[in-house]
Amino acid sequence: MKIAAGYDSSNHFPSIKKQLAGLGYGGSVVLKKDSDKELDLGNAIFYKDAEFESLSRRNISYSSVLAKATKEFGPASKKYFCYGRQVAVFLALRQKSSGKIFIIGTTHIACSYEWKSKQVAQVQVMLNELQDFKTFVEAKFTDGAAVPIIMTGDFNSTPDSGVYELVTRGRLMVHSADAIPNDVPANESVQFPFACASDLGLSSAYRTVLGSEPEATNVTGDFSGTLDYIFTNGLATPMAVLATPSDAECSVSGGLPDAVQPSDHLPIAAQFVLV
């Protein structure tokens, strides 16, 4: 593996970074914050120093962006959507052998299953910021030529969700209700701060290669389903993906983690050719 992206590696970043450095990997980490204090949770991207050069990075705090976006809609909207401490990190990398430049990103969306509009809002921030970073990278490094995008993460949303539809279709149609705030007190007014739209043209690497998402990437005692994805804008062509064990295999010991898988989420991976 030449590039690895991960999220919420609680209190393990220093040791992981040290071990990967010994294998020739450099990396970038963005930690979550609580009242401006960095926590031992966050997102990271590591890459082979001998094969890739880091050109630029961008860290995203969803609550910070949403605080500004909801300001004009009043304090109730700000309180509702500034949920959690989730972050994202984007890197622009140059492949040294070919000179090709691309963007790799990773994120962890809030697990607010009962308030889907909060998840949709975070994903719309991700898409907006990714589009802005793409525009910056193309203007500074490629003379305006389009760059490949690979966006990974735990989206805490299944393939039949509004989050998945927004990422892969660039709009909400079937699941438009997922952008409507719920459980709002009768005396408060909460407004979704964005138009749900994206022109990035992202698609799933697993669905492209296999025709469907994995059966499950998260298996616990009371849930089994796919929450983790690798998306691309098509300029990075997925050629192969890492096979994942079945739901039945993961459920033998009552779910994950188990003796084989050290996390409650399965690792996913894809091999790409840069166009």
N, C-alpha and C positions, 0 to 999 in steps of 0.2 A: 504494500500500500504506500503511495507516494504522498497523499494528503489525508489527514484525519480531522474530522470535526466532531466536537462533543459538547454536552451541556449539563449543567448542574452536577459537576464532579465535586461534590461536597468535600472541602478541606484537603483535596488531593492534588491541586494544581501544581504546587511546588515540587512534589515528588514526581509527578507525571512529566513535568517540564524537564527535570533533571535527567530522568531515565531516557526520554526521547532525544534530548540533546546528545546523549551518549551514542545514539543510533543515527545521528546526523540530521535531526529535525529541529527546525526553528519554529516559532509559533507566536500567536497573538491571543491574549486572554482579555475578556471584559467581565468584571465581577458585578454582581447585583449590589445595590446600595440600599441601606435603610437609614433614613434621615442623614444622608450624605456619608454614612459609614459603610465602607466596603464589607460585604459578607463573604463567606467562604463558599459561595455558589456563583455560577456564571457560565459563560460560553467560551469555547476555545477552538482555534484552528491551528493545526500543526502541519508542516510541509517539509519535504526534503530540501535542505539548504543547497545541496549540490545541483539540484534540478530546477529550483524555482527561486525567483527573486521577488521580494515584496516591494511593491511600488507605492501603495497607499492603503489606508485602513479607515474604517468608520465604525464607531461605536454608537449604538442606539439604545436609549432608555425610553421604553414605551410610555411610562407615566409622565416623563418630562415633556415629550412631544404632545401627548394628549392634554396635559395641563394648559399648553398654549392654544391647542386647537379648540378646546371647549370654553375658553375664557369668554368669548362673546355670547355664549349660550347660558351663562349664569353658574352660580356655585353648585347647584344640584347636578348639572351635567358634568362638571369637573369632578365632583365627589364620586359620581357613578362610574365614570370611565377611567379615572386615574387609579386603577386597580392593580395591586401587586407590584412586583419589582422586576418584571421580566425585561430581558435585554436581548440585543442581537449584535453581531459583529460581521462586517464585510471586509474582505481583503481583495485588492487588485494584485494579481500575481503575473509575472512574466515567466514563461517556460524557456529556460536558457537554451535548450537545444534547437528550438524552432523560432524563438522570439515572439511567439504568440502570447497575447495578453488576455486574461479572463478574470472574472469575478467569482469568488467563492464566499459563501455566507452560511451562518448557522444561527439558530434561535431556539427559544423555548417559550411557547405561548402559554398563557395562564390556563389552569385547569378549572376554569369557571363554567362547568358544564351546564349549570342551571341558568346562567346569564350569558347566552351565546353571543349577544351583541358586544359584550366586552372582548370576547375572543376575536370577533370580526373586526372590531376597531383596532386591536393590536396588529392584526394581519394587514389591514389597510395601511397602517403606519409603516409596517415593514415594506410593503409594495411601493409606497410613495418614496420612502427613503432609498430603497434599492434602485428605483428609477432615477432619482436624483444623483446617486453615486455613479450609476452607469453613465449618465450624461457627463458628469465630471471626468470620469476615467477616459471616455471617448474623446473629449475635448483636449485633455492634457497629454494623453499617451498614444492615441491611435489616429489622430487627424480626422476624427469624426466617424471612423469605421466602427461598425457594430461589434461589440465584444460578447463572447459566450458568458453565460451566467449559470452557476450551479448553486442552488439554495437548499440547505438541509435543515433538519430540526425535528424537535418534538412539538407538533402542532396541537396536541391534546384534542384532536378532532378526527372523526372517522371519515371515510370516503363519501359518505352520504350526508355530509354537513355543509353548512354555508361557507365555512372556512375553506374547505377543499374546493368547492365550486368557485369561490372568488379567486383563489390562486390559479386554478387550471382553466377557468373560462374568462377571467378578467371582469366578471360581473356577477351579480346575484339575480337569479330568476326563479328557479325552483325553490330555493331556500331564502327568499327575500325576507321572510319573517325573522330570520336569525339576526337581522340588523335592527330589529325593533326592541328597545329597552323594555324589560319586564320587571315586575316587583317594585315599581316606582310608587312611592306614597302619593295618595290622591292630591295632596296639597303642594306637590312638586312637579316641575316640568323638566324633563330630560330629553335632549335632542341628540341624535346621532350626528357626530361632527363632520362627517365626510360623505362624498359621493362614493359608492362602492364600485370602483372601476380601476382597471389596470391594462396597460398596453404592452406589458412585458412578454406575453405569450408563453407563459410557463406551462410545462407538462411534467408528468411523473416519469422518472426513469424506470421504475419497476413496471408501471403500466405499459410503457413503450416496449420494453423487452419481453415481458411475460404476458401482456394482455390484461393484467389485473394487479392490484396491490397484493402484498403478502396477506395470508390468512389472518395473521395477527403479529403485531410487534410488541404488544404489552399484554401479559397474561397474569392475572392475579386471582385470588380466591373468588372475587365477585365481578370480574370484568375480563373480557377477551376481545381484542380488536386491534386494528391498525391505527396508530397515532403518529407514527414517524415516517418522514418522506424525504426523498431527494428529488428536487425539481430542477429543470433546465429550460432555457429559452430556445433550445433547438440548435444553437450554434456549438453546443457541446453534445455530440451524439452518443447516447448510451449504447454500449456494445454488449455488456454483460452485467449481471447483478449478483450479489451474494445470496445464496439460497438461505431461507429461514425455516426452522423446524415448524411443524404443524401445531395447531392449537392443542390437538390431542397429546402430542409429544410433550409439550410444555406443561400440560395439566396433570401429568402422571404423578408428580410430587405435590400437587395442590397449587401449582402456579410458579411464577418466578419471583425472586431468584431461586436457583436450585444448585445442585452440585456441578452442573455444567455451565450455566449462565449466571454470572455474578451480579446481574442487574435485573430489575423487573421489566426492563425494555431490552429487546433483542437488538444486536448490532445489524445495521444495514449498510450496504456498500455498492458502488457501481463503478464500472470502467468506462471511460469516455474517450472519444476522439474529438479533438478540437477542430472545428471547421475553419 
